[in-house]
Amino acid sequence: MDFLHTIGMVDTYWPLPTILMRLVIALIFGAIIGLEREFSLHSAGLRTHILVALAAAVYTVLTLEIFHLPEVMSNGRSDPVHAVEAVTAGIAFLGAGVLFRGGGSRPHGLTTAAGMWLAGAAGMTAALGYYIIGAFVCALAIAVLLVLKAVDRRIDHRTPRASPTVGDDTENP
């Protein structure tokens, strides 16, 4: 460890195994939420949700660590909420990139963007050590994504579909 300190490594406020475990749990939470998107063949699937959750967790851990630096604590102006706002703004930016408009007027990608936002929140819960809350959030997310998908499909089948255009050889279901 002496060598690592000589090249600039600083000691963490929280025990390093705790931080590493929180990052792994954030990865698991992101995977849980991203699996459904992956199985549904969406562009932002497993890997994207894992990276969002992990990034949110890293930023949250860094916020906690920075907050406990002696030079930050002594100035009395530290506000970790700003870091949380920055994380959510970054995830919102990613979510906006997922959204696009298809040929019709109905937007596509909203559920995936919301899932990415939730993966970020799950990552933050893991980074803060709220594992039970994060696990519950993941369970609710899977319930919403899987159960309500069936409801959504039933509703979509009841809505009138546009008639095929002339020369369109596709069949209306």
N, C-alpha and C positions, 0 to 999 in steps of 0.2 A: 504494500500500500504506500510505502514511502516514495517509491518511484512515481506512482500515480499523482501523489501530491506535488512532487517536484515538476511535473509537466502541467499542472494547473487544475487538477481535479479538486473539487471542494467537497467537504462533508455535507451530507444531507441532514436536514432537521429531522425528518421522519426516517425510521430505519429503512435501509436500502431494500431488504427482502419484502417489506410491506409495500413499498413503491412498486417493485417489480410484480408482486402479486396483483396489485390493483390494475396494472397495465394489462396483465394476462386476463383478468376478469373482464376488463373493458373489451378486449379482443373477443372474448367468448360472447359477451352481450351483443356486440356488433354482428357476430356470425349468426346468432340466433335470429336477429331481425332480418339480416340479409339473405338468409336461406330461402325464405318464401319468395323474395324478389328474384333470386337465382332460379328457383324451380319454375317461376312464371316467365322466365326468359326475358327479363328486363335488363336494359343496358347497365344500370347501376344495381348490381347484385351483391353477392357475397363479399367479394374483395373490397368493393367501394364502401359498403357499410362497415366492414371491419376497420378500414383505414379511417373513416370518419369517427368511429367510436374511439379508436386508439389515439387519434390526433386530439380529440376533445379531452381525453384522459391525460395525455401528456401536457397539454396547456393548463389543465386544472392542477396537476401535480406541480408544475413549474410555478403556478400562482401561489400555491401553498408554501412552496420552498422560498420563493422570493419574499413573501410576506414575513417569513421568519428570519430573514437576513438581518443582522444587527444594524447595519446602516439604514435599512428600510424602517425597521421598528423604531429607531431613534428619531426619525424625522416626523413621525406622527401623521403623515399624509397618505399613507398606504390605504388603498381601497381595492380589495380583491374582486369586488363586484364588477369593476371595469374589465377585468380579464374574462369573466364569465360572459359579459356583453360582447366582447371581441370574438370569443369562441362561437357564440350563437350567430353573430353576424357573418363569420366565415362560413359556417354551415349553411346559412341562408343563401349565401352567394353560390355555393355548390348546388343547392337545391334549385335555384333559379336556372342554372345551367342545364338541369335535367328536363326542365319544362320546355315543351315545344308544341306548336300547333300542327295538327295533322291536316289532312285534306278538308275535313269538316270544321265546324266551329267549336267543337268540343276539345278542351285542352287535354293533353296527354302528359303523363309523368308526375301528376300531382301526388299520387300515393307513394311513388318512389321518393320524391323529394321530401314528403312528410316522414317517410321511414328513415331517410338519412338524418333528418333533424332529430328524430327520436333516438337514433343510434348515437348521435352526439350527446344527447341527454343521458343515455344509458352509460356512455363512457365517462361522463362527468360523475355520475353516481358511483361508479366503480372507483374512480380516482379519489373521491371523497370518503370512500370506505362504506358507503351505504349499499352493501351487496344485496340485502333483502329487498330494498326498494327497487334496485336495478333489475333483479330477477323477476319481481312482480310486474314491472314495466314491460319486460321482454315477453312475459306470459300474456299480458293484455295485448301487446302488439301482435303476437301470433294469432290470438283469438280474433282480433279485428281483421287481420289480413286474410286469414283462412275462412272463418265463419261468414264474415260479411261479404267475401268474394262471391259466395254462392247466392246470397241475397241480391247482390248487385247484378249478377248474371240473370236472375229471374226478372228483375226490374227491367233490364236492358231488352229482354225478349218480349216484353209487353209494349215497349215503345214502338211507334210506327217507324219503319225504315223507308229511306228514300227509294223511289223506283229506279231500276237500272236505266242508264242512259242508252240511247240508240247505239247499237254496235257493241254494247257491253254484254259479253257472253257469260257473265257470272250469274249464278242463281240466287234469288232471295231465299233465305231459310224460312 
